[in-house]
Amino acid sequence: MSTVSTTPTTATAFATARAEGRAALVGYLPAGYPDVQGGIDALRAMVDAGCDVIEIGLPYSDPVMDGPTIQAAAQAALEGGVRTTDVLRTVEAVAATGVPTVVMTYWNPVERYGVPRFAADLASAGGAGLITPDLTPDSAPEWIAAADEHGLDKVFLVAPSSTDERIAMTTAACRGFVYATAVMGVTGARATTSDLAAPLVERATRLRPAGGELPVGVGLGVSNGDQAAELAAYADGVIVGSAFVRCLLDHPDDRAAGLRALTALTEDLAGGVRRA
């Protein structure tokens, strides 16, 4: 028997932002940093300050696509003993705010946990879906079936190197939104936005299923409101990770200061997507 999630969906969040004439702000932090409760407090602060969608990272021992900032926080979480059950507990706490909450994870932890079990437990926790950076739709029949059974978003990635055929196939398999990673290489905050982003968004928009309105969210190292405004001029969603993580890493001994920094950054970014 399927357990279809009834929590707010990412599609609803993107539609609400679109109705307001702006892009959605998607904020990322790994679960369990500085510890499980500290991570929950940080994510709730981001919700309160203006994130439309929350993306929770599942810490993994071989994060080949993550830059040094996210790696450092994820490694600290692993050393602190965080487990997949803690990630799901974090999802439950954040989803309770009413903001759509997705998990970003490499595929190996899901496979080890058990794909049907993970989908069921994520839906039970109120999670909206899963972003799978190292899983492509043509290699994901088990996940697609489990996600469909529980009404979970399936967020796959496209990149500047993706062919038109791959982009069409990927967007057809997505639900919720498609993640356009406009930086070739590992993640990380950058001083300038990439000139690869706009052409990638145009291709993903043009090649998504005919008649559909699948949102295109872009991650490329945004670290301030001005960059968010630049990206929000043509993307449906602005995805920010490393800059948020840096707020916590910069205040290892003062959690209150870390939360203040997170709040200030979120407000700056939220203002940016609205300026565009």
Rosetta blueprint (number, residue, H / E / L):
1 M L
2 S L
3 T L
4 V L
5 S L
6 T L
7 T L
8 P L
9 T L
10 T H
11 A H
12 T H
13 A H
14 F H
15 A H
16 T H
17 A H
18 R H
19 A H
20 E L
21 G L
22 R L
23 A L
24 A E
25 L E
26 V E
27 G E
28 Y E
29 L E
30 P E
31 A L
32 G L
33 Y L
34 P L
35 D L
36 V H
37 Q H
38 G H
39 G H
40 I H
41 D H
42 A H
43 L H
44 R H
45 A H
46 M H
47 V H
48 D H
49 A H
50 G L
51 C L
52 D L
53 V E
54 I E
55 E E
56 I E
57 G E
58 L L
59 P L
60 Y L
61 S L
62 D L
63 P L
64 V L
65 M L
66 D L
67 G L
68 P H
69 T H
70 I H
71 Q H
72 A H
73 A H
74 A H
75 Q H
76 A H
77 A H
78 L H
79 E H
80 G L
81 G L
82 V L
83 R L
84 T H
85 T H
86 D H
87 V H
88 L H
89 R H
90 T H
91 V H
92 E H
93 A H
94 V H
95 A H
96 A L
97 T L
98 G L
99 V L
100 P L
101 T E
102 V E
103 V E
104 M E
105 T L
106 Y L
107 W H
108 N H
109 P H
110 V H
111 E H
112 R H
113 Y H
114 G L
115 V H
116 P H
117 R H
118 F H
119 A H
120 A H
121 D H
122 L H
123 A H
124 S H
125 A L
126 G L
127 G L
128 A L
129 G E
130 L E
131 I E
132 T L
133 P L
134 D L
135 L L
136 T L
137 P H
138 D H
139 S H
140 A L
141 P H
142 E H
143 W H
144 I H
145 A H
146 A H
147 A H
148 D H
149 E H
150 H H
151 G L
152 L L
153 D E
154 K E
155 V E
156 F L
157 L E
158 V E
159 A L
160 P L
161 S L
162 S L
163 T L
164 D H
165 E H
166 R H
167 I H
168 A H
169 M H
170 T H
171 T H
172 A H
173 A H
174 C L
175 R E
176 G L
177 F L
178 V E
179 Y E
180 A E
181 T E
182 A L
183 V L
184 M L
185 G L
186 V L
187 T L
188 G L
189 A L
190 R L
191 A L
192 T L
193 T L
194 S L
195 D L
196 L L
197 A H
198 A H
199 P H
200 L H
201 V H
202 E H
203 R H
204 A H
205 T H
206 R H
207 L H
208 R L
209 P L
210 A L
211 G L
212 G L
213 E L
214 L L
215 P L
216 V E
217 G E
218 V E
219 G E
220 L L
221 G L
222 V L
223 S L
224 N L
225 G H
226 D H
227 Q H
228 A H
229 A H
230 E H
231 L H
232 A H
233 A L
234 Y L
235 A L
236 D L
237 G E
238 V E
239 I E
240 V E
241 G L
242 S H
243 A H
244 F H
245 V H
246 R H
247 C H
248 L H
249 L H
250 D L
251 H L
252 P L
253 D L
254 D L
255 R H
256 A H
257 A H
258 G H
259 L H
260 R H
261 A H
262 L H
263 T H
264 A H
265 L H
266 T H
267 E H
268 D H
269 L H
270 A H
271 G H
272 G H
273 V H
274 R H
275 R H
276 A L
